[in-house]
Amino acid sequence: MTARTIRGTVAAALAGALAMTAAACSNPGSGTADDAKAKDSAVVGIAYEPETLSPLLGYGKDGNSKVFDGLLAFDADMKLKPALAAALPRVSDDGLTYTYTLRKGVTFSDGEPFTAEDVVFTYRTILDDKTNNASKAELDALKDVRATGDHAVVFTLKYPYAPFAERTVLAIAPQHIAGKQDVNTGSFGVKPVGTGPYVLTGWSKGEKLTFKANPRYWGGEPKVKNFTMAVIKDDDVRATRLRSGDLDGAILPPNLAAGFKNDARKKTYAATTYDYRNVTLPTDNKVTGDTAVRRALDVAVDRQAMADKILEGAGKPAYGPVPTGSEWFAQGTERRHDLAEARRILDDAGWKPGKDGIRVKDGVRAAFPLWYLSGDKLRQDHALAYASDAKKAGIEITVQAGTWEVIEPRMQHDAVLAGGGAPGDPDFDQYLLLHSSLAGDGFNNMARYRNKAVDKALEDGRRTDDKAARKAAYDTVQRELAKNPGYTFLTHIDHLYVVDDDWDGLTTQVEPHDHGLASGPWWNVEDWTPKNHNNPESGKKPAE
C-alpha cells in the first residue's frame, strides 16, 4: 500500500491495508466456477482491501464507490458530472458559496429516500473531532453545510478553495442508519447501505467482497448482476488465478501482464496515473534525516533505469508528487542520475568511506533498513534497485519485506518503499504528504518531513483560487523538495489490467495511487454490457 493517506480509499482505506492478508479462496464467486463466469457476473482480482466501507471514515471520498454516490462524479475524461446532484453547483462570485440542487426520486438500497439532510449529516460528521477520519484536513476550507429544503444544499467556505467541487464526489451516507451508530465502531462500516449501483452482499476479510446489482439504482439496474472483488495480495498468485480462469480480470505488474499479450481471450487496459513510488527518509533517523544524505540519494538513484527495466516502459521517472506531463509540474526540478555528484555531496558533508566502503560520520554508519510490502513485486524491485544505487555511493540499505502491521510501528525511524498520488488538484496529495502538522499522523507525512517554506506554500496554494498564484505556490513546494528531499521519488507508474474480453463499455480513467478497488476498468462496471461471441448462452468466446 503506501505512503500516507490518499485518494482512492483514503487514509482509512490505507490503514485498511494493514488488516489485509494474502487471499487464496479457490472460488471467489458466490457459486460454482460456471456461475461465477456467467455473462451477468464478473470476478476481479485486486491487491488491497479497505478497513471500512464507511464514507464517514474515508471510504469513497474520491468517487467510484460501488455502494455509494457523491453529489458529483468523474466521467471517463475526469470531468465533473452530476450524480446525486441534479446539476453542477452554482458558485457565488466570491467563491465562498456552493449551492447544489439534488436529484429527486433517489432512494437508498433499503428503500428509504435520499434527502439533503443525508448530505449535511455526512459532511458534518466527517468534520466532527470525534470522527476518526484521517483525511478531514482535505475539507479544511468548509465552514458550514446546510439544507434548504429536501432537495437543496448550501456549502459555505472559510476561504476560496478552487477545487472544492471536486471534493463533493465524496460518498454520501444515510443518516437514518449511520446516524444511529457510533461513527467509529458501528456496524455501518462493514454493512453499508448507499444509493450506488451495487449492494454489498458479503465481505470475507482478506478474501473477497461480493456485490449484487441494486434494483433501485437511480441510474438503472446494472447488466452485471453479480460482482466479486477477490483480495489477492500476491502478484504472482493473482496472475496464476487469472490464467486458470478463476478470475475475469486483475491488476498486474508489467512483467506479469506481458504474459497475457498473446491471449486472444483477454484484453490489457493501461491507465495513466498520478501514482508514484517513493522512499520515505524519516527525519528522526540520524542517517536519513541528514540533508546531505537525502540529496546524495536523490541523484544517486537511476530513475530512468527503473522506468525502463522494472516498469518495462509502463511509467516514467518521478521527481516529486507531480508527474512531468502535468500542467502543475515545476520545470527545471528534474534531477539527473549523477553518482559522482552524490559522492561529492557526501564527502563535503563529512560522510567518509569506511574500510568496507560504507560511509561514516561522527561514528554513525550510513546505513538504514528499507521496508516494502511483502508480495508486491513492483515495490520489491524498486527497493532492490534503490539499495543497489545507494551502495555505489557508499550508503548501505538493508531491504526487508513485511506486512503493514509490521511496517507501521517502524515508520518513524525506518525507511519505507511507499506510494501516493492523486489526479486533479495538487492540494489533494501534497498537503497530506508534506505538511508538518501531519507528521507521523498514520500514513500522512510518513517521513515526518518538516519545512516551513513548504508549509507556507501548501497553505497559500489551497487558500486562493487565483491560478497563477497557485502555480507559483506548488512550484515552490517542488523546488524545496529538490533542495531538501524528505522522500526520494522514483517513478510514476501506469496501471495495467488484464480482463476477459467478454464485455463492452470498459474504459480507464486517469488514476490515483489507490487503485484496483475503486479504479481500473471496473470503475464503471455498472455500465458494462455483455458481448455476444456467437454463443448467446454463455457470453464467452468460442474455443479456438
VOMARMAR-300696 format. One record per residue (C-alpha): residue number from 1; residue in one letter; z, x, y. Coordinates in steps of 0.5 Angstrom, whole numbers. Layout:
% residues N
(NUM; "A"; (Z; X; Y))
...
***
This chain:
% residues 544
(1; "M"; (0; 0; 0))
(2; "T"; (1; 3; 7))
(3; "A"; (3; 6; 13))
(4; "R"; (7; 1; 17))
(5; "T"; (6; -7; 17))
(6; "I"; (-1; -9; 19))
(7; "R"; (-5; -15; 19))
(8; "G"; (-7; -18; 12))
(9; "T"; (-1; -20; 9))
(10; "V"; (3; -16; 15))
(11; "A"; (10; -13; 14))
(12; "A"; (13; -18; 10))
(13; "A"; (7; -17; 5))
(14; "L"; (7; -10; 6))
(15; "A"; (14; -10; 4))
(16; "G"; (12; -14; -2))
(17; "A"; (8; -9; -5))
(18; "L"; (15; -6; -6))
(19; "A"; (16; -11; -11))
(20; "M"; (10; -10; -15))
(21; "T"; (9; -8; -22))
(22; "A"; (2; -6; -26))
(23; "A"; (0; -12; -28))
(24; "A"; (-3; -13; -35))
(25; "C"; (-4; -20; -37))
(26; "S"; (-9; -21; -43))
(27; "N"; (-12; -27; -39))
(28; "P"; (-10; -28; -32))
(29; "G"; (-13; -35; -32))
(30; "S"; (-9; -41; -34))
(31; "G"; (-13; -43; -40))
(32; "T"; (-18; -39; -45))
(33; "A"; (-22; -34; -43))
(34; "D"; (-28; -39; -44))
(35; "D"; (-24; -44; -39))
(36; "A"; (-23; -38; -34))
(37; "K"; (-30; -36; -34))
(38; "A"; (-33; -44; -33))
(39; "K"; (-37; -44; -27))
(40; "D"; (-32; -48; -23))
(41; "S"; (-27; -43; -24))
(42; "A"; (-26; -35; -22))
(43; "V"; (-21; -30; -23))
(44; "V"; (-21; -24; -19))
(45; "G"; (-17; -17; -19))
(46; "I"; (-13; -15; -13))
(47; "A"; (-9; -9; -13))
(48; "Y"; (-3; -12; -9))
(49; "E"; (1; -18; -8))
(50; "P"; (6; -20; -2))
(51; "E"; (13; -21; -3))
(52; "T"; (13; -28; 0))
(53; "L"; (8; -33; 2))
(54; "S"; (11; -36; 8))
(55; "P"; (8; -35; 14))
(56; "L"; (15; -35; 18))
(57; "L"; (16; -29; 14))
(58; "G"; (9; -26; 16))
(59; "Y"; (4; -28; 11))
(60; "G"; (-3; -31; 13))
(61; "K"; (-2; -28; 20))
(62; "D"; (-9; -25; 20))
(63; "G"; (-12; -31; 17))
(64; "N"; (-16; -32; 11))
(65; "S"; (-10; -35; 7))
(66; "K"; (-12; -40; 2))
(67; "V"; (-6; -44; 2))
(68; "F"; (-5; -45; 10))
(69; "D"; (-10; -45; 16))
(70; "G"; (-9; -43; 23))
(71; "L"; (-10; -46; 30))
(72; "L"; (-17; -42; 30))
(73; "A"; (-20; -38; 24))
(74; "F"; (-25; -32; 24))
(75; "D"; (-32; -33; 22))
(76; "A"; (-36; -28; 18))
(77; "D"; (-38; -24; 24))
(78; "M"; (-31; -24; 26))
(79; "K"; (-32; -29; 32))
(80; "L"; (-26; -34; 33))
(81; "K"; (-28; -42; 31))
(82; "P"; (-23; -48; 31))
(83; "A"; (-19; -49; 25))
(84; "L"; (-13; -54; 26))
(85; "A"; (-15; -54; 33))
(86; "A"; (-21; -58; 34))
(87; "A"; (-24; -53; 39))
(88; "L"; (-23; -46; 42))
(89; "P"; (-17; -46; 47))
(90; "R"; (-17; -48; 55))
(91; "V"; (-14; -42; 58))
(92; "S"; (-12; -42; 65))
(93; "D"; (-15; -38; 71))
(94; "D"; (-9; -33; 71))
(95; "G"; (-9; -32; 63))
(96; "L"; (-2; -35; 62))
(97; "T"; (-3; -42; 59))
(98; "Y"; (-7; -43; 53))
(99; "T"; (-8; -51; 51))
(100; "Y"; (-10; -53; 44))
(101; "T"; (-13; -60; 42))
(102; "L"; (-11; -61; 35))
(103; "R"; (-16; -64; 29))
(104; "K"; (-14; -71; 28))
(105; "G"; (-13; -73; 21))
(106; "V"; (-11; -67; 17))
(107; "T"; (-5; -67; 12))
(108; "F"; (-1; -62; 8))
(109; "S"; (-3; -62; 1))
(110; "D"; (3; -66; 0))
(111; "G"; (0; -72; 4))
(112; "E"; (5; -71; 10))
(113; "P"; (1; -71; 17))
(114; "F"; (0; -65; 21))
(115; "T"; (2; -65; 28))
(116; "A"; (3; -61; 34))
(117; "E"; (11; -60; 32))
(118; "D"; (9; -56; 26))
(119; "V"; (6; -51; 31))
(120; "V"; (12; -51; 35))
(121; "F"; (16; -50; 29))
(122; "T"; (12; -44; 26))
(123; "Y"; (12; -40; 33))
(124; "R"; (19; -41; 35))
(125; "T"; (22; -40; 28))
(126; "I"; (18; -33; 28))
(127; "L"; (21; -31; 34))
(128; "D"; (28; -33; 33))
(129; "D"; (32; -27; 32))
(130; "K"; (35; -29; 25))
(131; "T"; (28; -29; 22))
(132; "N"; (26; -23; 18))
(133; "N"; (19; -23; 20))
(134; "A"; (17; -15; 22))
(135; "S"; (11; -17; 26))
(136; "K"; (15; -21; 31))
(137; "A"; (13; -16; 36))
(138; "E"; (6; -18; 36))
(139; "L"; (8; -24; 39))
(140; "D"; (12; -21; 45))
(141; "A"; (7; -24; 50))
(142; "L"; (9; -31; 48))
(143; "K"; (14; -34; 53))
(144; "D"; (14; -41; 50))
(145; "V"; (10; -46; 46))
(146; "R"; (11; -54; 47))
(147; "A"; (8; -60; 44))
(148; "T"; (5; -65; 49))
(149; "G"; (4; -71; 44))
(150; "D"; (2; -71; 37))
(151; "H"; (-5; -67; 38))
(152; "A"; (-4; -62; 43))
(153; "V"; (0; -56; 44))
(154; "V"; (1; -51; 50))
(155; "F"; (3; -44; 50))
(156; "T"; (6; -40; 56))
(157; "L"; (5; -33; 56))
(158; "K"; (10; -28; 60))
(159; "Y"; (4; -24; 62))
(160; "P"; (-4; -24; 61))
(161; "Y"; (-5; -22; 54))
(162; "A"; (-12; -21; 53))
(163; "P"; (-12; -22; 45))
(164; "F"; (-8; -28; 45))
(165; "A"; (-13; -33; 42))
(166; "E"; (-14; -28; 36))
(167; "R"; (-6; -29; 35))
(168; "T"; (-7; -36; 33))
(169; "V"; (-10; -35; 27))
(170; "L"; (-3; -35; 24))
(171; "A"; (-2; -39; 19))
(172; "I"; (2; -46; 20))
(173; "A"; (8; -48; 16))
(174; "P"; (10; -55; 15))
(175; "Q"; (17; -57; 19))
(176; "H"; (19; -62; 14))
(177; "I"; (19; -57; 8))
(178; "A"; (20; -51; 11))
(179; "G"; (25; -53; 17))
(180; "K"; (30; -56; 12))
(181; "Q"; (31; -49; 8))
(182; "D"; (34; -42; 10))
(183; "V"; (28; -39; 13))
(184; "N"; (29; -32; 10))
(185; "T"; (32; -34; 3))
(186; "G"; (29; -41; 2))
(187; "S"; (24; -43; -4))
(188; "F"; (18; -44; 1))
(189; "G"; (16; -37; 0))
(190; "V"; (14; -38; -7))
(191; "K"; (13; -45; -7))
(192; "P"; (9; -46; -1))
(193; "V"; (6; -53; 2))
(194; "G"; (0; -52; 7))
(195; "T"; (-6; -55; 10))
(196; "G"; (-11; -50; 7))
(197; "P"; (-17; -51; 2))
(198; "Y"; (-12; -49; -4))
(199; "V"; (-5; -51; -7))
(200; "L"; (-1; -45; -11))
(201; "T"; (0; -48; -18))
(202; "G"; (4; -41; -21))
(203; "W"; (6; -34; -19))
(204; "S"; (8; -30; -24))
(205; "K"; (11; -24; -20))
(206; "G"; (7; -17; -22))
(207; "E"; (2; -21; -26))
(208; "K"; (-2; -27; -22))
(209; "L"; (-3; -32; -17))
(210; "T"; (-6; -39; -19))
(211; "F"; (-9; -44; -15))
(212; "K"; (-13; -50; -15))
(213; "A"; (-17; -54; -10))
(214; "N"; (-14; -58; -5))
(215; "P"; (-17; -65; -6))
(216; "R"; (-14; -67; 1))
(217; "Y"; (-17; -61; 5))
(218; "W"; (-20; -63; 11))
(219; "G"; (-26; -58; 10))
(220; "G"; (-28; -62; 4))
(221; "E"; (-25; -60; -3))
(222; "P"; (-28; -53; -6))
(223; "K"; (-33; -53; -11))
(224; "V"; (-29; -47; -14))
(225; "K"; (-23; -52; -17))
(226; "N"; (-19; -46; -20))
(227; "F"; (-18; -39; -17))
(228; "T"; (-14; -34; -20))
(229; "M"; (-12; -27; -17))
(230; "A"; (-10; -22; -22))
(231; "V"; (-5; -17; -19))
(232; "I"; (-7; -10; -23))
(233; "K"; (-4; -4; -19))
(234; "D"; (-8; 1; -23))
(235; "D"; (-15; 2; -21))
(236; "D"; (-18; 4; -28))
(237; "V"; (-15; -2; -31))
(238; "R"; (-18; -7; -26))
(239; "A"; (-25; -3; -28))
(240; "T"; (-24; -4; -35))
(241; "R"; (-22; -11; -35))
(242; "L"; (-28; -13; -30))
(243; "R"; (-32; -9; -35))
(244; "S"; (-29; -13; -41))
(245; "G"; (-31; -20; -38))
(246; "D"; (-23; -21; -37))
(247; "L"; (-25; -22; -29))
(248; "D"; (-30; -25; -25))
(249; "G"; (-29; -20; -19))
(250; "A"; (-25; -14; -17))
(251; "I"; (-24; -9; -11))
(252; "L"; (-25; -2; -14))
(253; "P"; (-26; 5; -11))
(254; "P"; (-33; 8; -10))
(255; "N"; (-33; 12; -17))
(256; "L"; (-31; 6; -21))
(257; "A"; (-35; 1; -17))
(258; "A"; (-41; 6; -18))
(259; "G"; (-40; 5; -26))
(260; "F"; (-43; -2; -25))
(261; "K"; (-49; 0; -21))
(262; "N"; (-54; -2; -27))
(263; "D"; (-50; -8; -29))
(264; "A"; (-55; -14; -27))
(265; "R"; (-50; -19; -28))
(266; "K"; (-46; -16; -23))
(267; "K"; (-47; -15; -15))
(268; "T"; (-43; -10; -11))
(269; "Y"; (-41; -12; -4))
(270; "A"; (-39; -7; 1))
(271; "A"; (-34; -9; 7))
(272; "T"; (-34; -4; 13))
(273; "T"; (-27; -4; 15))
(274; "Y"; (-21; -1; 20))
(275; "D"; (-18; 1; 14))
(276; "Y"; (-15; 8; 15))
(277; "R"; (-12; 13; 10))
(278; "N"; (-7; 18; 14))
(279; "V"; (-1; 22; 12))
(280; "T"; (6; 21; 16))
(281; "L"; (9; 27; 19))
(282; "P"; (16; 25; 19))
(283; "T"; (19; 27; 26))
(284; "D"; (26; 28; 22))
(285; "N"; (24; 33; 18))
(286; "K"; (24; 41; 20))
(287; "V"; (17; 42; 18))
(288; "T"; (13; 36; 19))
(289; "G"; (17; 35; 26))
(290; "D"; (14; 41; 29))
(291; "T"; (9; 40; 33))
(292; "A"; (5; 47; 31))
(293; "V"; (5; 45; 24))
(294; "R"; (2; 38; 26))
(295; "R"; (-3; 41; 30))
(296; "A"; (-5; 46; 25))
(297; "L"; (-5; 41; 19))
(298; "D"; (-10; 37; 24))
(299; "V"; (-15; 42; 24))
(300; "A"; (-14; 45; 17))
(301; "V"; (-16; 38; 14))
(302; "D"; (-23; 38; 12))
(303; "R"; (-24; 30; 13))
(304; "Q"; (-32; 30; 12))
(305; "A"; (-31; 33; 5))
(306; "M"; (-26; 28; 4))
(307; "A"; (-31; 22; 6))
(308; "D"; (-37; 26; 2))
(309; "K"; (-33; 27; -4))
(310; "I"; (-27; 22; -5))
(311; "L"; (-31; 16; -2))
(312; "E"; (-38; 18; -4))
(313; "G"; (-40; 16; 3))
(314; "A"; (-37; 10; 3))
(315; "G"; (-33; 11; 9))
(316; "K"; (-32; 17; 15))
(317; "P"; (-28; 22; 18))
(318; "A"; (-22; 19; 22))
(319; "Y"; (-19; 22; 28))
(320; "G"; (-14; 16; 29))
(321; "P"; (-13; 9; 28))
(322; "V"; (-19; 7; 32))
(323; "P"; (-26; 8; 28))
(324; "T"; (-31; 13; 31))
(325; "G"; (-36; 7; 32))
(326; "S"; (-31; 2; 35))
(327; "E"; (-32; 1; 43))
(328; "W"; (-25; 3; 43))
(329; "F"; (-26; 10; 40))
(330; "A"; (-24; 15; 45))
(331; "Q"; (-30; 20; 45))
(332; "G"; (-28; 27; 45))
(333; "T"; (-22; 26; 41))
(334; "E"; (-26; 28; 34))
(335; "R"; (-22; 35; 31))
(336; "R"; (-27; 40; 27))
(337; "H"; (-25; 43; 21))
(338; "D"; (-22; 50; 23))
(339; "L"; (-18; 54; 18))
(340; "A"; (-18; 60; 23))
(341; "E"; (-15; 56; 29))
(342; "A"; (-10; 53; 24))
(343; "R"; (-7; 60; 22))
(344; "R"; (-7; 62; 29))
(345; "I"; (-3; 56; 32))
(346; "L"; (2; 57; 26))
(347; "D"; (2; 65; 28))
(348; "D"; (3; 63; 35))
(349; "A"; (9; 59; 34))
(350; "G"; (13; 64; 29))
(351; "W"; (11; 61; 23))
(352; "K"; (9; 68; 19))
(353; "P"; (7; 68; 12))
(354; "G"; (12; 70; 7))
(355; "K"; (11; 74; 0))
(356; "D"; (8; 68; -3))
(357; "G"; (3; 66; 2))
(358; "I"; (7; 60; 5))
(359; "R"; (10; 61; 12))
(360; "V"; (17; 61; 14))
(361; "K"; (20; 60; 21))
(362; "D"; (28; 62; 22))
(363; "G"; (29; 61; 15))
(364; "V"; (25; 55; 14))
(365; "R"; (19; 55; 9))
(366; "A"; (13; 51; 11))
(367; "A"; (14; 46; 5))
(368; "F"; (15; 39; 4))
(369; "P"; (13; 33; -1))
(370; "L"; (8; 28; 0))
(371; "W"; (8; 22; -4))
(372; "Y"; (3; 17; -6))
(373; "L"; (3; 10; -9))
(374; "S"; (2; 11; -17))
(375; "G"; (-4; 8; -20))
(376; "D"; (-8; 9; -13))
(377; "K"; (-13; 14; -14))
(378; "L"; (-16; 14; -7))
(379; "R"; (-9; 16; -5))
(380; "Q"; (-8; 21; -10))
(381; "D"; (-15; 24; -9))
(382; "H"; (-13; 24; -1))
(383; "A"; (-6; 27; -2))
(384; "L"; (-9; 33; -7))
(385; "A"; (-15; 35; -2))
(386; "Y"; (-10; 35; 4))
(387; "A"; (-5; 39; 0))
(388; "S"; (-11; 44; -2))
(389; "D"; (-13; 45; 5))
(390; "A"; (-6; 46; 8))
(391; "K"; (-5; 51; 2))
(392; "K"; (-10; 55; 5))
(393; "A"; (-7; 55; 12))
(394; "G"; (0; 57; 9))
(395; "I"; (3; 50; 8))
(396; "E"; (6; 48; 1))
(397; "I"; (5; 41; 0))
(398; "T"; (8; 38; -7))
(399; "V"; (4; 32; -9))
(400; "Q"; (8; 26; -12))
(401; "A"; (7; 19; -15))
(402; "G"; (12; 13; -14))
(403; "T"; (13; 6; -13))
(404; "W"; (14; 3; -6))
(405; "E"; (21; 2; -9))
(406; "V"; (22; 10; -10))
(407; "I"; (18; 12; -4))
(408; "E"; (21; 7; 2))
(409; "P"; (28; 11; 2))
(410; "R"; (25; 17; 2))
(411; "M"; (20; 16; 8))
(412; "Q"; (25; 18; 14))
(413; "H"; (24; 26; 11))
(414; "D"; (18; 26; 6))
(415; "A"; (11; 25; 8))
(416; "V"; (7; 19; 5))
(417; "L"; (0; 18; 4))
(418; "A"; (0; 12; 8))
(419; "G"; (-5; 7; 11))
(420; "G"; (-7; 2; 16))
(421; "G"; (-12; -1; 21))
(422; "A"; (-13; -8; 24))
(423; "P"; (-20; -10; 27))
(424; "G"; (-21; -14; 33))
(425; "D"; (-16; -11; 39))
(426; "P"; (-13; -4; 39))
(427; "D"; (-6; -7; 40))
(428; "F"; (-6; -10; 33))
(429; "D"; (-5; -4; 30))
(430; "Q"; (-3; 1; 35))
(431; "Y"; (4; -2; 37))
(432; "L"; (7; -3; 30))
(433; "L"; (4; 4; 28))
(434; "L"; (6; 8; 34))
(435; "H"; (11; 5; 39))
(436; "S"; (18; 9; 39))
(437; "S"; (22; 2; 39))
(438; "L"; (20; 1; 32))
(439; "A"; (21; 8; 29))
(440; "G"; (24; 7; 22))
(441; "D"; (23; 0; 22))
(442; "G"; (21; -1; 15))
(443; "F"; (13; 0; 15))
(444; "N"; (13; 0; 22))
(445; "N"; (12; 7; 25))
(446; "M"; (14; 10; 18))
(447; "A"; (13; 17; 22))
(448; "R"; (19; 16; 27))
(449; "Y"; (14; 18; 32))
(450; "R"; (16; 19; 39))
(451; "N"; (12; 20; 45))
(452; "K"; (14; 17; 52))
(453; "A"; (7; 17; 54))
(454; "V"; (4; 14; 48))
(455; "D"; (10; 8; 49))
(456; "K"; (8; 7; 56))
(457; "A"; (0; 7; 55))
(458; "L"; (2; 2; 49))
(459; "E"; (6; -3; 54))
(460; "D"; (0; -2; 59))
(461; "G"; (-5; -4; 54))
(462; "R"; (-2; -10; 52))
(463; "R"; (0; -13; 59))
(464; "T"; (-6; -13; 62))
(465; "D"; (-13; -17; 61))
(466; "D"; (-17; -12; 65))
(467; "K"; (-22; -9; 60))
(468; "A"; (-23; -2; 64))
(469; "A"; (-15; -1; 64))
(470; "R"; (-14; -3; 57))
(471; "K"; (-19; 2; 55))
(472; "A"; (-16; 7; 59))
(473; "A"; (-9; 6; 56))
(474; "Y"; (-12; 6; 49))
(475; "D"; (-16; 13; 51))
(476; "T"; (-9; 16; 53))
(477; "V"; (-6; 14; 46))
(478; "Q"; (-11; 17; 42))
(479; "R"; (-11; 24; 47))
(480; "E"; (-4; 24; 46))
(481; "L"; (-5; 24; 38))
(482; "A"; (-9; 29; 39))
(483; "K"; (-4; 34; 43))
(484; "N"; (2; 32; 38))
(485; "P"; (-1; 28; 32))
(486; "G"; (5; 25; 28))
(487; "Y"; (0; 23; 23))
(488; "T"; (-6; 26; 20))
(489; "F"; (-11; 21; 20))
(490; "L"; (-16; 23; 14))
(491; "T"; (-21; 18; 13))
(492; "H"; (-24; 10; 15))
(493; "I"; (-25; 7; 8))
(494; "D"; (-31; 2; 6))
(495; "H"; (-28; -3; 1))
(496; "L"; (-32; -4; -5))
(497; "Y"; (-32; -10; -9))
(498; "V"; (-36; -12; -16))
(499; "V"; (-37; -19; -17))
(500; "D"; (-40; -23; -23))
(501; "D"; (-47; -26; -20))
(502; "D"; (-45; -33; -21))
(503; "W"; (-44; -36; -14))
(504; "D"; (-48; -37; -8))
(505; "G"; (-44; -36; -1))
(506; "L"; (-41; -29; -2))
(507; "T"; (-40; -25; 4))
(508; "T"; (-35; -20; 7))
(509; "Q"; (-32; -19; 14))
(510; "V"; (-30; -13; 18))
(511; "E"; (-23; -12; 14))
(512; "P"; (-16; -10; 16))
(513; "H"; (-12; -5; 12))
(514; "D"; (-9; -11; 8))
(515; "H"; (-15; -13; 3))
(516; "G"; (-16; -16; -4))
(517; "L"; (-11; -22; -3))
(518; "A"; (-14; -25; 4))
(519; "S"; (-20; -21; 5))
(520; "G"; (-26; -19; 0))
(521; "P"; (-32; -23; -2))
(522; "W"; (-27; -29; -3))
(523; "W"; (-25; -29; 4))
(524; "N"; (-29; -36; 4))
(525; "V"; (-28; -38; -4))
(526; "E"; (-28; -45; -1))
(527; "D"; (-35; -45; 1))
(528; "W"; (-38; -42; -6))
(529; "T"; (-43; -46; -10))
(530; "P"; (-44; -44; -17))
(531; "K"; (-51; -41; -18))
(532; "N"; (-56; -45; -24))
(533; "H"; (-58; -39; -28))
(534; "N"; (-63; -43; -32))
(535; "N"; (-56; -46; -36))
(536; "P"; (-53; -51; -32))
(537; "E"; (-48; -52; -37))
(538; "S"; (-45; -45; -36))
(539; "G"; (-47; -43; -30))
(540; "K"; (-48; -36; -33))
(541; "K"; (-54; -31; -33))
(542; "P"; (-58; -32; -40))
(543; "A"; (-56; -25; -44))
(544; "E"; (-62; -20; -43))
***
